[in-house]
Amino acid sequence: MTIALRKLALLEKNLEEREEQSRLEGYVSSPIDTDLKEKISKLMEKVKMV
């Protein structure tokens, strides 16, 4: 489970960095899929509970 949590955290961090980079480049809307981001957050919560 530790590996899964670590991988999900790295993925979430990567998505946040990509969002920040797109804002700095002048994009108004986020290029990151919000559904994917929500799924990752939910999976992290489930892994933490176990």
ZAGUNU-348675 format. One record per residue: x, y, z of N, C-alpha, C in turn; residue number from 1. Coordinates in pm, 1 decimal, m for minus. Example, Ala and Ser with C-alpha at 12.3 -4.5 7.8 and 13.67 -1.06 7.14 Angstrom:
REM residues 2
{n_c1=1319.0&n_c2=m569.0&n_c3=780.0&ca_c1=1230.0&ca_c2=m450.0&ca_c3=780.0&c_c1=1320.0&c_c2=m330.0&c_c3=780.0&n=1}
{n_c1=1285.0&n_c2=m225.0&n_c3=708.0&ca_c1=1367.0&ca_c2=m106.0&ca_c3=714.0&c_c1=1290.0&c_c2=3.0&c_c3=787.0&n=2}
REM end
This chain:
REM residues 50
{n_c1=81.5&n_c2=m119.5&n_c3=0.0&ca_c1=0.0&ca_c2=0.0&ca_c3=0.0&c_c1=85.6&c_c2=125.5&c_c3=0.0&n=1}
{n_c1=200.8&n_c2=118.0&n_c3=62.6&ca_c1=287.2&ca_c2=234.6&ca_c3=68.0&c_c1=330.7&c_c2=275.3&c_c3=m72.4&n=2}
{n_c1=358.6&n_c2=177.4&n_c3=m154.8&ca_c1=400.6&ca_c2=206.9&ca_c3=m292.5&c_c1=286.7&c_c2=272.7&c_c3=m369.0&n=3}
{n_c1=166.3&n_c2=221.6&n_c3=m351.3&ca_c1=49.9&ca_c2=279.0&ca_c3=m420.0&c_c1=27.7&c_c2=422.8&c_c3=m376.4&n=4}
{n_c1=36.6&n_c2=447.9&n_c3=m247.9&ca_c1=17.9&ca_c2=583.1&ca_c3=m196.2&c_c1=125.0&c_c2=676.6&c_c3=m249.8&n=5}
{n_c1=247.2&n_c2=628.4&n_c3=m252.6&ca_c1=358.4&ca_c2=709.9&ca_c3=m303.2&c_c1=339.6&c_c2=743.2&c_c3=m451.2&n=6}
{n_c1=299.9&n_c2=644.4&n_c3=m530.1&ca_c1=278.4&ca_c2=666.3&ca_c3=m673.5&c_c1=164.7&c_c2=765.3&c_c3=m697.0&n=7}
{n_c1=56.3&n_c2=749.7&n_c3=m622.4&ca_c1=m56.6&ca_c2=842.0&ca_c3=m636.2&c_c1=m16.9&c_c2=983.8&c_c3=m596.0&n=8}
{n_c1=62.1&n_c2=996.6&n_c3=m491.2&ca_c1=107.9&ca_c2=1128.3&ca_c3=m447.8&c_c1=195.6&c_c2=1192.9&c_c3=m554.3&n=9}
{n_c1=283.5&n_c2=1113.8&n_c3=m615.0&ca_c1=368.4&ca_c2=1166.8&ca_c3=m722.5&c_c1=285.3&c_c2=1208.5&c_c3=m843.6&n=10}
{n_c1=185.6&n_c2=1128.9&n_c3=m875.7&ca_c1=97.9&ca_c2=1162.4&ca_c3=m987.5&c_c1=20.5&c_c2=1290.7&c_c3=m959.2&n=11}
{n_c1=m31.5&n_c2=1303.4&n_c3=m837.7&ca_c1=m105.6&ca_c2=1423.0&ca_c3=m799.9&c_c1=m15.1&c_c2=1546.3&c_c3=m804.4&n=12}
{n_c1=107.6&n_c2=1532.6&n_c3=m755.9&ca_c1=203.3&ca_c2=1643.2&ca_c3=m758.2&c_c1=235.4&c_c2=1684.0&c_c3=m902.0&n=13}
{n_c1=252.1&n_c2=1585.5&n_c3=m988.3&ca_c1=280.9&ca_c2=1612.2&ca_c3=m1129.0&c_c1=166.1&c_c2=1689.6&c_c3=m1193.3&n=14}
{n_c1=43.2&n_c2=1650.4&n_c3=m1165.1&ca_c1=m72.5&ca_c2=1720.0&ca_c3=m1220.9&c_c1=m79.0&c_c2=1864.7&c_c3=m1171.8&n=15}
{n_c1=m50.2&n_c2=1885.4&n_c3=m1044.1&ca_c1=m50.8&ca_c2=2020.8&ca_c3=m989.0&c_c1=56.8&c_c2=2107.2&c_c3=m1053.8&n=16}
{n_c1=173.7&n_c2=2048.8&n_c3=m1076.0&ca_c1=282.1&ca_c2=2122.7&ca_c3=m1141.0&c_c1=245.2&c_c2=2158.9&c_c3=m1284.3&n=17}
{n_c1=180.7&n_c2=2067.2&n_c3=m1354.0&ca_c1=139.0&ca_c2=2095.0&ca_c3=m1491.6&c_c1=33.0&c_c2=2204.2&c_c3=m1495.5&n=18}
{n_c1=m58.5&n_c2=2204.8&n_c3=m1397.6&ca_c1=m159.1&ca_c2=2310.4&ca_c3=m1390.1&c_c1=m93.5&c_c2=2446.1&c_c3=m1366.3&n=19}
{n_c1=0.7&n_c2=2450.3&n_c3=m1272.9&ca_c1=70.1&ca_c2=2574.7&ca_c3=m1243.1&c_c1=147.4&c_c2=2624.5&c_c3=m1365.3&n=20}
{n_c1=213.7&n_c2=2533.6&n_c3=m1435.0&ca_c1=289.0&ca_c2=2570.8&ca_c3=m1554.7&c_c1=196.7&c_c2=2627.1&c_c3=m1661.8&n=21}
{n_c1=79.3&n_c2=2567.9&n_c3=m1677.7&ca_c1=m14.5&ca_c2=2617.7&ca_c3=m1778.9&c_c1=m65.7&c_c2=2756.8&c_c3=m1741.4&n=22}
{n_c1=m85.1&n_c2=2782.8&n_c3=m1610.9&ca_c1=m127.0&ca_c2=2917.0&ca_c3=m1568.1&c_c1=m17.6&c_c2=3018.6&c_c3=m1599.1&n=23}
{n_c1=107.5&n_c2=2979.9&n_c3=m1574.4&ca_c1=218.7&ca_c2=3070.8&ca_c3=m1601.7&c_c1=233.4&c_c2=3099.2&c_c3=m1751.0&n=24}
{n_c1=194.4&n_c2=3002.4&n_c3=m1833.5&ca_c1=203.3&ca_c2=3019.8&ca_c3=m1977.7&c_c1=85.2&c_c2=3097.1&c_c3=m2032.8&n=25}
{n_c1=m13.7&n_c2=3127.1&n_c3=m1947.8&ca_c1=m124.2&ca_c2=3212.2&ca_c3=m1989.9&c_c1=m253.3&c_c2=3141.6&c_c3=m2024.7&n=26}
{n_c1=m262.2&n_c2=3011.3&n_c3=m1999.7&ca_c1=m386.0&ca_c2=2940.6&ca_c3=m2026.5&c_c1=m492.4&c_c2=2983.3&c_c3=m1925.6&n=27}
{n_c1=m613.3&n_c2=3005.4&n_c3=m1973.8&ca_c1=m722.6&ca_c2=3045.1&ca_c3=m1885.7&c_c1=m786.6&c_c2=2922.8&c_c3=m1821.8&n=28}
{n_c1=m806.9&n_c2=2818.6&n_c3=m1900.3&ca_c1=m866.7&ca_c2=2695.6&ca_c3=m1846.6&c_c1=m756.5&c_c2=2592.3&c_c3=m1823.1&n=29}
{n_c1=m785.7&n_c2=2500.4&n_c3=m1733.8&ca_c1=m688.0&ca_c2=2398.1&ca_c3=m1699.1&c_c1=m684.5&c_c2=2288.6&c_c3=m1805.2&n=30}
{n_c1=m565.5&n_c2=2250.3&n_c3=m1850.9&ca_c1=m554.9&ca_c2=2141.0&ca_c3=m1947.6&c_c1=m567.6&c_c2=2003.2&c_c3=m1881.4&n=31}
{n_c1=m572.7&n_c2=1999.8&n_c3=m1748.1&ca_c1=m580.7&ca_c2=1875.3&ca_c3=m1673.2&c_c1=m726.3&c_c2=1832.5&c_c3=m1663.5&n=32}
{n_c1=m750.7&n_c2=1706.5&n_c3=m1687.1&ca_c1=m885.3&ca_c2=1650.2&ca_c3=m1677.2&c_c1=m929.0&c_c2=1649.4&c_c3=m1530.7&n=33}
{n_c1=m1036.2&n_c2=1719.8&n_c3=m1499.8&ca_c1=m1081.3&ca_c2=1729.1&ca_c3=m1361.3&c_c1=m1129.7&c_c2=1594.9&c_c3=m1307.7&n=34}
{n_c1=m1189.1&n_c2=1512.7&n_c3=m1393.5&ca_c1=m1234.0&ca_c2=1380.2&ca_c3=m1350.1&c_c1=m1116.0&c_c2=1294.2&c_c3=m1305.9&n=35}
{n_c1=m1008.4&n_c2=1298.5&n_c3=m1381.2&ca_c1=m888.1&ca_c2=1223.4&ca_c3=m1345.9&c_c1=m832.9&c_c2=1270.4&c_c3=m1211.8&n=36}
{n_c1=m828.4&n_c2=1400.2&n_c3=m1193.1&ca_c1=m776.6&ca_c2=1456.0&ca_c3=m1069.3&c_c1=m862.6&c_c2=1413.6&c_c3=m949.7&n=37}
{n_c1=m994.0&n_c2=1413.4&n_c3=m967.0&ca_c1=m1084.8&ca_c2=1370.5&ca_c3=m860.1&c_c1=m1067.5&c_c2=1221.8&c_c3=m829.6&n=38}
{n_c1=m1051.6&n_c2=1139.6&n_c3=m933.7&ca_c1=m1032.0&ca_c2=996.2&ca_c3=m913.8&c_c1=m904.1&c_c2=968.5&c_c3=m834.8&n=39}
{n_c1=m799.3&n_c2=1041.1&n_c3=m865.7&ca_c1=m673.1&ca_c2=1024.2&ca_c3=m794.5&c_c1=m690.4&c_c2=1060.8&c_c3=m648.0&n=40}
{n_c1=m760.5&n_c2=1170.1&n_c3=m621.3&ca_c1=m783.7&ca_c2=1211.7&ca_c3=m483.2&c_c1=m864.6&c_c2=1107.3&c_c3=m406.9&n=41}
{n_c1=m967.2&n_c2=1052.4&n_c3=m470.6&ca_c1=m1050.7&ca_c2=951.0&ca_c3=m406.5&c_c1=m971.2&c_c2=824.0&c_c3=m379.5&n=42}
{n_c1=m887.0&n_c2=784.9&n_c3=m474.2&ca_c1=m803.3&ca_c2=666.1&ca_c3=m454.3&c_c1=m706.0&c_c2=686.2&c_c3=m338.7&n=43}
{n_c1=m649.7&n_c2=805.9&n_c3=m327.6&ca_c1=m557.8&ca_c2=833.3&ca_c3=m218.4&c_c1=m629.6&c_c2=822.6&c_c3=m84.0&n=44}
{n_c1=m751.2&n_c2=872.6&n_c3=m77.5&ca_c1=m830.5&ca_c2=861.9&ca_c3=45.8&c_c1=m857.1&c_c2=715.7&c_c3=80.6&n=45}
{n_c1=m892.9&n_c2=635.0&n_c3=m18.6&ca_c1=m921.1&ca_c2=493.8&ca_c3=5.5&c_c1=m796.4&c_c2=420.2&c_c3=53.4&n=46}
{n_c1=m683.0&n_c2=449.3&n_c3=m6.9&ca_c1=m558.4&ca_c2=382.7&ca_c3=30.7&c_c1=m518.7&c_c2=421.0&c_c3=172.4&n=47}
{n_c1=m539.6&n_c2=546.6&n_c3=209.0&ca_c1=m504.3&ca_c2=592.7&ca_c3=343.3&c_c1=m590.5&c_c2=525.9&c_c3=449.3&n=48}
{n_c1=m716.1&n_c2=495.3&n_c3=415.5&ca_c1=m807.4&ca_c2=434.6&ca_c3=511.8&c_c1=m771.7&c_c2=289.9&c_c3=541.5&n=49}
{n_c1=m712.3&n_c2=221.6&n_c3=446.9&ca_c1=m682.1&ca_c2=79.0&ca_c3=462.7&c_c1=m559.0&c_c2=57.3&c_c3=543.8&n=50}
REM end
